[in-house]
């Protein structure tokens, strides 16, 4: 089975390296100095559990040079890059290719399914804390490494799921054999939203208060703000008829406790660099969803107004 990792950043490098280390056929898509370093020295992943993983001669290239058809495509890029990659994903797919978008925002599996109807676009999410620590090197900041995916309830191909059952089972076996905790969900929309209920509030409070994981791991006003944001996004999920765990606040705080104290959110770091970020999908779209479903989210609106005023000059089309 041919795996293609689109985006060899913190998420994609870890998925692909764990698979490649176990002898799976993996090709990485990368660019720039990161690509050059991987071509010259191989790909390094520093894992708390596994130590240093070194894929010495990985199959890696730019999108323009990939000329195969992948059986499984993990899309591991920031949400603002998805549209530009749609033509490549279509070119790299055959009629039974399974695409699993692993993004921080909500709803991208549906978008890919609409744009590329020939593929099977599963909903998916990942629990991991990792980032590019140097060109050609990714560091995992937590022991947690879990991937969940499955057919969306509104996907017409769900009725023919049996056609891809053996392939999905093989994906799950390959991931688990490689040391990644993987599972198939019958309600992937709820799974993705539960992940979103962690990433969005953490990203919001880190950027709003210019703080890090350590400040949020201890009781205090910053943690209280985070809890308030989680409760607001859970209210949106309930209005959308998403199955939300009654103890989701505690579960999210427990997940946060596994992250190294000095870690900042990915969106926060992107904003600090002054470039593109996932602020639309993680913050502003939450306010829009709340308005659509008639849910009051005063904390999210306060965060959105402040961040909008700060980034408007960089991103004039945000709202």
Secondary structure, DSSP 8 states (H G I E B T S, - for coil): -EEEEE--SHHHHHHHHHHHHTT-EEEEE--HHHHHHHHHH-EEEEETTTEEEEETT-EEE-GGG--S-EEEEEE-S-GGGHHHHHHHHHHTEEEEEEEEE--SSSSHHHHHHHH-TTSEEEEEEEE--EEEEETTEEEE-SS--EEEEE--TT-GGGGGGGGGHHHHHHHHHHHHHTT-EEEE-S-HHHHHHHHHHHHHHHHHHHHHHT--HHHHSSSSHHHHHHHHHHHHHHHHHHHTT----TTHHHHHHHHHTTS-TT---HHHHHHHHTS--SHIIIIIHHHHHHHHHT---HHHHHHHHHHHHHHTTT-TT--
